[in-house]
Structures are given as structure tokens and as C-alpha cells.
Amino acid sequence: MATFPYTPLDLSESSIRLLYIRKGWPGEDIICELCESYLQTEKGIPYKALSYNWGGLQHEPQPGLPLVLVDGHQISLTENLYSALRHIRRPDQNIFLWVDAICINQKDPREKGHQVKQMGYIYKGAEEVLIWLGPGHEGTDTLLQSFSWIDNKATESLASGNKEDWMSLCHQSISQRWPDLSWPKQVLTELLTRPWFKRVWILQEVANARTARVLCGRGSCPARTFALMPSLMKLAVNEHTQAVLDIMPRIRQNTWWSSNRHLHVLLAKFADSQSFLVRDRIYALLGMSEDACNPETFYPCYQKSEEEVIRDTASFLLFRGSLGKYDPMPHLRLSDLCLPITQLAGNVLIWTLEQLEASEPRWASGRETATLLARHLNERRFEPADVLMMVAKKYGEAKRVNDILLDGDTELFFHVVVSIPWRLCVTMVRRQAGPVVSLGHYVLVRYSITPPPREFMESGEDWSPQGWRSTHQAIPEYTPEASPIPI
């Protein structure tokens, strides 16, 4: 099939394309046109947005089946998208629909990055998001229509002055509809295992929706009712699926969603999501996060390598910004970004120390990264004691350091001393003296009765605290024999 001739978008504006689907009867061809619109209300066209699963077989036109024509051209579609368009097309009204596979020129990396950056706003601006779970059967049609009936009954009761809460009213309607829940539970379980629930892009599509409707075959119901049904029917679901249900519109304010939506939390909560590109498991979460949603500071770029994307994301999680191009970071995988944030910080700090211990160390390698980590540890963005224990464990001193930490109140400060080679000093602020512990050649754990002066820690100069005795004997001085300089 020939490549579709897209008219370029104005990438200097918040421009998007919309698919204009002309009304028609089920057996007729689906006639569509692409038109340019804008996300600003005063310039844009009201539209619905489609949320669906990308994967599956490509649709091959068959005799007797309607064609999908866009501006007179047949376009490449998956079977799932073809089925969705057939069910969404109405016999009595035209529809403006945003659907990513058609409205974005997928072969243009610049346009793709521009559109992905706006994805959250696209779904937030839609009049309604249509959640397509795939083709249905008699059981799914009946179940979703029953959910819709339950929603209507509860809404009518509230409108007539009933003072009970909406969930209680839905629960009463469920009892009226099904004395035995065995069959509806079985069908709902099948729906909750549909591929849509695993696709990472659906997360921000649903999370940004003002209102949404779930469609499967000929059946449909409001998304808020669908999301509550497993709980009301006492149907156990896995953690990932429940997290998806929790972000459905009109119920999310009563779930974990309203407490913490930092990018790191989302990466961990939706670690089981799937996408064709690894980077999309990061990019799909930006628009729904509360700390990485500003497209001017952290945005999708499909011209970067996968390794660069993961490095930039780790830098954002740890430092709330980007490291310099030549500042070192370990080679990380996406799974590393899902670790507890303190564990990620500890792993990176240990890696910087390993650069010093290499057989031919580069003295500056890792110093800037370690300095930034020390600053954030001192600001308590990570748990200092946990990071120190990770370093102590690496050097076989976990029990000794743990005993010191348990022996009275201790406040920790991390300080990178800029020298050749650079060193990491950890100052324990405590009322009583404690032992000086050397962890390898380049880490010193010492004590003081007062916190280190801020200006010393930021300057990278060494500092001799009160109570620090014979510390220079704890770290061997640099000698060519002990630490060869690379040629």
C-alpha cells in the first residue's frame, strides 16, 4: 500500500490533525478526511479521542467489507483499529476523531516528537475519550449494556433526591440485575485481560480524560462505572490492572492518583506496561506526571538513542535536571529506573567509586556525578543512612557502620573533596565521639559534634571537624605505586 501523502503540520503551533468520519450505514465504505486543528479552544474543533491497543495483524481489504478511505486513499490499518472505526462510525452524525496512528505522520520523527509532547493536552482537550477494548461477543455486549443500565439507575436515584452515595446505589442495582455473579465475573475477568490494559500509551490517555466511555464490540458503558465494577462485584484483579482502573475519569480523585504522581512513582507502578519502543515506556508517562509534565524541560525526542533517553531520565529522577554531556553515568536499563529512588542513587554513587578503583582510573571520572548526589543527599531527597549502608556493604563494613548508626542519634552529611584523586567523606554529626571508618581507599566515614560548614562542602575543599582524629592516616595518600595515572 502506498505511503499516505500527509500535508505537513505547523510545528511552531499547538497544531494537530483530526480524522473527520462521515456518517454512513454499517455496510458502506468509511469515508474520512484529515483536517488541521489546534488545541486552543478558540481556534480548535471539538473532537473525541480514541484510546486503543496498537498491536495485532494488519488489516487486509476483503470483498464485501467496507473500505476505510482517507482523502480518497486507502491507508494501512491494524485489524483492531479497523474494527474500532467500523463501530465508532455513526449512521446519523459525522464525527471528528483524534487517532494517533492516522493523525500523526509516523514516518516523520520531528512531527512525532512534536505530537507526543502534546499528547496529554490532546486527551485532556477531547470532549470524550473512547476506550476501545476490541471486538466483542454476546457476553461482552450484554455485560457492558448492563453496566450502562446500572449507571443510569444510580444517576436517576440521585436526581430524584436519594441521599445515598453513588457507589451504594450501584451496588443495589447489581443485586437487582444479577442474583448470581458467577457469569458477569467470568466475562469481566476476560475483558480485564484484554491487551489494552497492558499498552503503556493508554495510561496518559485515560489519566487526562475529562470523561470516557468503554467500548467493546457493540456494547459500551461509562468508564467510571466500568472502573468500579471489580470492586463492587468483589472481583480480585492484579496490581497493574487496578492501577489502570484507578486513573479512570471521575473516580481518580479518590485513589492513589491524588497523592503522588511523580515520574518515578509512575515508572514503578506501571513497570509491567508494554510498548514497541523501550523509550515509550518513559515518554508515555510524562504527560500524566506532576513533576515531568512540562514539555519545555523534559520532552520526548525520537532522535536520541535508547541509552541517552534512559540516562537523561535517570538524571532527571536523581538531580531534577540533566547532567552535562560528558559527565559520567553508569549504563542503566529501564528496570533500574523502577528501583526505589534511594537504591538508584546508591547504585550510581557506588559506580562512581568503582571508577576510582579501576586498574587505570581516570581521576575526574564520576566526580561531578558524585558531587551532585552528595548535594541531594544533604538536602534529604534520598535517605542518607540507606545510601551509606549500601556503600558500607560494598566494602564489607555493613555491620560496623550499622552499629555506629544505631548507637545514638546521628545526622549524616556527604562531601566530595576535590583532589587527585577525589574522595568521598561522610560526616556523622553526633554528641559523642565515634570511630573513624575507612571504606576502601576513597571513602571516609568520620564524626563531628557540629555540621560541616556549607561553604566547605560546596567548594570541594577538605575540612577537619572537631573530634576527627588521625583521619589522614585512614585514607592512604596518593602514590604512583598505589594509584597509577592513566597515560
N, C-alpha and C positions, 0 to 999 in steps of 0.2 A: 504494500500500500504506500502511495507517495506521501512524502512529508507534507504536513499541513502548512500552508503559507501564512504564517502569523504576521499581522501588522504590528511593528514594534510599539511598545508602551513608552510613555514619557516617564523615565525613571527618576526625573527630578521632582515628580509629584507623587502623591499617595494614590497612584492610578492602579486600577485592577481591570480585568476583563470579566464580563458576566455572560453566561450562556442563556440566551433568550429562547425558550422552548415554546413553540406554537402549539395551541390546543389541537387535539386530534383524538380520534377513536382508537381503541386498542390495536386493531389490525393495520392501521395506516402507518406510513413511514413517519419517523420522529424528525420533524423539520426544525432546525435550530439556526441561530445566528449568534456570532460573537460581537459584543459591543464593549467599548471602553467606558469605564465609570470611575468614580472617585469615592474615597472613604468619607470625605467631609459630607455631612448631611445636606448642606445647601447645594452641593454640586452633584451628589450621587443619586443613584436609582435604588429604591427599596428592593431587597432581594432576600432569598433564602440561601442557606449554605448546606452543602452535603458533607456528611461525615460517614465514611465507608472504609472497607478493607481493600487495600490496593492489590494484593496478590491474586494468584489464580491464573487460569488459562486465558489466552487471548480469544476474543470473540471472532468467529468466522461467519460472515453473512451466509444465511441459509435460505433456500427458496421457501417462500410462504411466510417468512419472518420479516417484520418491519426493519428497514434500514435506519441508521442514525446519520443524518446529513447535517453538516455544519458549514454554512455558507456555500452549500452545494457540493461539498466534498465529503466523501466517506472518511472517517477517522479511525485510528487504532484504539480499540477499547478492550478491557478485560470482560469476561462473561459477567462478573459481578456488577461492574458499572453499567453494562448494557441492560442487565435486569433491573437495576435501580432506576435508570432513566425510563424504562417502559412502565414502571409502576408509579413514578412521580408525575409523568405527563398526564394532564387532565383533559377531559373531553369538553369542558365548559369554560376554561380560562387559560390564558397564557401565563408563563412563569419565568421570572428571572432567577437563575440559579448560579451560585458560585461552586464550581467543582474543580479541584486543583489539577487533575490530570488533563483537563481540556482548557482551562482558563490560564494556565501557566505554560509558556513555551519551555518544555523540559530540556530542550537541547541548547538553551542559552543560559550559561552559568551566571552571568550578571543579572539577567532578569529573574532567574530562580532565586538568587540571594536576596534581591530587592523584594520579591513577593513573600518569601519565607520570613523576612524581617517584619512584615506587616501581618503575618498570619493571625496573631492574636486579635488584632484590630478587625480583621475581616470577619472572624466568627463573632466578635463582640458586636459588630455593626449589623449583623444579619437579623431580619425580623424573626426568623425561626431557624434553628438548626435541625436538619432531618438526619436522624441516625439510622442508617441502613444496615441491618444485620444480615441481609442476604435473602435468597428465595425462601419461601415458606411452604407450609403444607396445611392440611385441615386443622391439625392440632395447634400450630402456632397462630393461625388466623383466629381460631376460637379463643385461645388464651389472651391474646392482645386485645381483642374486642371486649372480652370480659374485664380486663384491666381498665379499659376505657369506660365501661359501664360503672365499675366501682368508683372511678374518679368522679364521674358525673353525679352519682348518688351522694357522695360525700360533699361535693360542691353545692348541690341543691339543698342538702340539710343545713349547711352553714348559712346559705342565703335565706332560708326560712326562719332563721333565728336560733338554731340549735347551738348550745354553748359548748358542746364537746369539741375536743381538738380534732383536727383533720385526720390524724393517724388512727384515732379511736373509731371514727366514723368509717374509715376504710376497712378496719378490722371487722366491724359489724357486717359490712357488705360482703366481705369474703365468706363469713359464716353463712350468710343467706345464699350465696352463689354456689358454694361447694361444701356440703356437709362432710365430704371425704376429700382431703387434699392430696391424695396419692397421685392422681393423674395430673393436676396442674403443677405439682412439684416436679414431676418427671419431665414435662415439656419445658418448664422454666429452666431446669438444670441443663437441658440441651441447648437452649438459647444462650445461656451464660458461658458456654464453651465455644461459641462462635468465634472465628478468627478476629472479628472486630475488637474484642476485648484485649487482644494482645498487641495490636498495632499502636506504636508509640505516638503517632501524629494525632490520634483521636483524643488524646488527653487534653491538649490545649484547645481543641475544637469544642469539646464538651465543657471544659472549665470556663471558657469565655462566653458560652452561650447565654443569652438572656432568657430564652425559653427553647425547649427542644421537644421533638416527638420521635418516638422509636417506631421504625417501620420494619416489618419482616413479611415478605410476600404481600398479600392483600390486607394483612392485619396491621393495626397501629394503635398507639396509646400515648398519653403524655409521659415524658421522660421522668418526671418527679414520681409518678405512680409506679412506673417500672422499677425505679431505683429502690423503692421502699418494700416492694413485694417479697424479696427473700427474707427480710427481717419479719414482716408481718405474717408470713407463712412458716416461719421458723425453719427456713432452709439454709443450711450451712454452706458458705462459699469460701473460696480461698482468699488469702490476704490481698493478692493483687486485684482480683475481681472486685472485692469490697472497696478497695481504694478508688477504683474507677467509678463505682456506683456512688461513692461519697462526694464526687465532684459534679454530679448532675445538677442542673439548674433548679433553684427553688428549694433545695434541701442542703446545699453545701455549707450554708452558714451555721448549721448545727453539727458539723463534723470537724475532723482534724484540720480541714481546709482553712478554717477561720483562725487557727492558732499559729501555724508556721508553714510558710510556703517558700522557704529559701531553696535555692537551686540544689544544694547538697541534700536536703531532705527529700526533694522530688527524685533525684537520681537514685537514692537508696530505696525509696518507697516503690518506684516503678522500674526497678532493676531487671525485672523479667519481661519488660516490653520488647517488642521486636521491630526491626526496620531493615530495609535493604542495605543502607549505609550505616556504619557504626556511628558516624558523627551526628546522624539524625536523632539518635537516642539522647543527645545533648540538645541539639537545636530545637527539637520539638517541645522542650520543657521551658525554654527561655521566656516565651510569651505568657506563661502561667505562673512564673516565679515572681516573688516580690522583691528580690534583690538583683536579678539579672534581666529584668524586662525592659530596660532602657536600651533601645536599638542603637543609640549613639555611643554607648560604651562597650557593649558586648553583643555582637551580632553574627549571624550565620555568614560564612564565607566558604563557598564551594571550590575556591581556587587554592585553598590551603590543603596540605597533606593531612591525613588522619592523625599522624603523630603530632603535628603542630596544633591541631584542634584540641587534642587531649591535653597537651602541655599548657595551652592557653587557658583551658578550663580549670586545670589544677592550680594554675597561678591565680585565677580569679577566686577560687574557693579558699585558698590559703592566704592571699595577700590583698584581695579585693581590687586587683589590678593586674597588669601584665608585667612580667619580668622583661628585662632587656633581651634583645635578640640573642646576645652571646652569653647571657647569664645562665649557668648550667642548671638543669633539672634532670632527674633520672628518667629513664624510659618507662612510661606508665601505660597501663591498659585501662580500658573503660571500667573494668571491675574495681580497680584501685580507687577510682573516684567515688565509689559507693561505700567505701570503708568509713567507719566513724572518723570524723574530721581530725580528732586528736591523733588517731592511728596513722592517718595520711601524713600529718605534719611530722610525726615521729619517724616514719619511714623515709621521708625526704631529708630530714636532719641527719639521720644515720647514713644515708647515701653521701651527703656532703663530707662526713667524716671519713668515709671509705675512700674518697678521692685523695685525702691526705695520706692514707696508708698504702696507696698503690705503690708498686715496686719502683715506678718512676713518676712520682707525684708532680702535679702542676700546682704550685703553692696557692695561686689565686683561685683555682677551680673550686666552686662551691661556696666561696667566702660571702659573696653578695647574697646568695640564697640563704645561707645560714644566718646572716645579719638580719634579713627581713623576718625570718622565722623567730629569731630571738626577740625582735621588737614586738611581734604579735603575741608571743608567749607572755611577755611582760605586760601586755595590755589585756591578758586573760581571755583572748579569743580561743585558745586551746587550753587544756588542763595541764599546767606545767609539771605537776608531780607525775602524771601518767607518761609524759614525754621523757622525763628524766629516768623513769623506771625502764622504758624501752631502751634507752642508751645504756643504762647500767646492765641490763640483761645481755646486751650485745657483748659487753666486756666481762661478763661473768661475775658482776658485783651486785646483782639484784638484791640478794638477802641483806648485804651490808648497807646498801643505800636505803632499802625499805625500813630497816631497823632504825636508821637515823631519822627518817621521816616520821616514824611512829613515836619517836622519843620527844614529845612536846610539840607545841605549835611552831610551824616552820613556814616561812614565806619564801618563794623561790624567785630569783632574777637571773636571766640568761644574758650573757655578754660576750660578744665576739671581739677578741683582742686582735687588732690588725698588726701583724708582724710576719716575718718569714721564718717558719711557717705560721699561719694564723692559728689561733687557739680558741676553744670554747670554754668559757668559765661559767660555772653555775654557783651563784652565791645563795647560801641558806641564811636567811635572817631569822635569828632566834635569840632568846635571852641567855642561854647558856652555851658555852663552847662545845664544839663537836670536832670530830676527826676530819682531817683533810683527806679526800679520796681522789686518787688519780685513776681515770678510766682511759686506758691506752696512753698514747703519747700526747694527745692533743685535747683532752678533756679533763678539767679540774673542777671538783666539787669542793667548795670551801664554805666557811661560815663567817658571819658578821653580826654585830648587835644592831647595826643600822643599815638601811637600804643603800645600795650603791648610788652615788650621785648621777642624775640623769645625763648630765653633760659628758661624763666619762663614758657611759655606755654608748652614747650616740657618736662620740668621737672615735671610738675604737681603741683608745689608749688603755694601758694597763692601770690597775687600781689596787692598792694594798689596804684591805679593810681591817678594822680592829679585830683582833683575835685570829688573824691569818698568820700562822707561824710556819716558817721554813717552807713556804709554798713553792719557791723556785726550785727546791730540791725535788718536789713532787712531779714536775714536768721536766724531762731531760732537755737541756739546751740544745739548740741546733748544732750539729756537727756534720761534715760531709759524709763521714762513715755511716752515721745513723740514718741520715735522710739525704740520699743523693739528689742533686739538682738535675733535672732533665736537660739534655743537650739540644 
